[in-house]
Amino acid sequence: MKTRTWFVAAVAALSVAACAGGGKPAPASPETSAEWEITEEPLPAAEAPPAVPLQVTDMQPRGGAAGGGDTVTFTGASFLVEGAPRAVHVYFGDHEATDVAVVDDATFTVHAPDGPAATAVDVKIVFEPGGEITLPGAYAYAPAATAAAP
């Protein structure tokens, strides 16, 4: 018995067996009249497309005033989970940023906290769920302003 399987429009797979009366295999010739037996089989499970990994690809600006308050924009991928924003905590050195806002799947913003003047600090981003990403020395606080002499 010859069996062929076709996958049709992602609905079902059909196995077709050519049989000459009584379920006996039909001889392989174009003159053979054959009966067709059609059976349905489930399609192989479709694999889900790979998820885009959580990542941060840029941060702008990369520095600001020691007093904090500058808006910093992060770009990357997968900041949403099933359409909802991930919880995000961002630390500039030991200080946590404020006003974290996930704009969309590829952008979120924060207000930088105050920090040590004339110092570059690590930026640690903690995603829930998702883990953490550390950007070494990624944010530079400006030197403290000095008063002009009279």
Residue pairs with C-beta under 8 A, 6 or more apart in sequence:
1 17
1 18
1 19
1 23
1 24
1 25
2 17
2 18
2 25
2 26
2 28
3 15
3 16
3 17
4 15
4 16
5 13
5 14
5 15
5 16
5 41
6 13
6 14
6 16
7 13
7 43
8 14
10 43
10 46
11 43
12 40
12 41
12 42
12 43
13 40
13 41
13 42
13 43
14 38
14 39
14 40
14 41
15 38
15 39
15 41
16 36
16 37
16 38
17 36
17 37
17 39
18 25
18 26
18 32
18 34
18 35
18 36
19 25
19 26
19 34
19 35
19 36
19 37
20 26
20 27
20 32
20 33
20 34
20 35
21 35
26 32
26 34
51 78
52 77
52 78
53 77
53 78
54 76
54 77
54 78
54 79
54 86
54 127
54 130
54 131
54 133
55 76
55 77
55 78
55 133
56 74
56 75
56 76
56 125
56 133
56 135
57 75
57 76
57 77
58 74
58 75
58 76
59 72
59 73
59 74
59 75
59 123
59 135
59 138
59 139
60 72
60 73
60 75
61 70
61 72
62 138
62 139
62 140
63 120
63 139
63 140
63 141
63 142
64 70
64 72
64 112
64 139
64 141
64 142
65 141
65 142
66 114
66 115
66 116
66 117
66 118
66 141
66 142
66 143
66 144
67 114
68 95
68 111
68 112
68 113
68 114
68 115
69 111
69 112
70 111
70 112
71 109
71 110
71 111
71 112
72 97
72 109
72 110
72 111
72 112
72 139
73 107
73 108
73 109
74 90
74 107
74 108
74 109
74 110
74 125
75 106
75 107
76 106
77 105
77 106
78 105
78 130
79 85
79 86
79 88
79 102
79 104
79 105
79 106
79 107
79 108
79 127
80 86
80 102
80 104
80 105
81 129
81 130
85 102
85 108
86 102
86 127
86 128
86 129
86 130
87 127
87 128
88 100
88 102
88 108
88 125
88 126
88 127
88 128
89 96
89 97
89 100
89 125
89 126
89 128
90 96
90 97
90 100
90 110
90 123
90 124
90 125
90 126
91 97
91 123
91 124
91 125
91 126
92 112
92 113
92 115
92 121
92 123
92 139
93 115
93 116
93 119
93 121
93 122
95 113
95 114
95 115
96 113
97 110
97 111
97 112
97 113
98 110
98 111
98 113
99 109
99 110
99 111
100 108
100 109
100 110
101 108
101 109
101 110
102 108
103 109
112 139
115 121
115 139
115 141
116 141
117 141
117 142
117 143
117 144
118 141
118 142
118 143
118 144
119 140
119 141
120 137
120 138
120 139
120 140
120 141
121 137
121 138
121 139
121 140
121 141
122 134
122 135
122 136
122 137
122 138
123 134
123 135
123 138
123 139
124 132
124 133
124 134
124 135
125 132
125 133
125 134
125 135
126 132
127 133
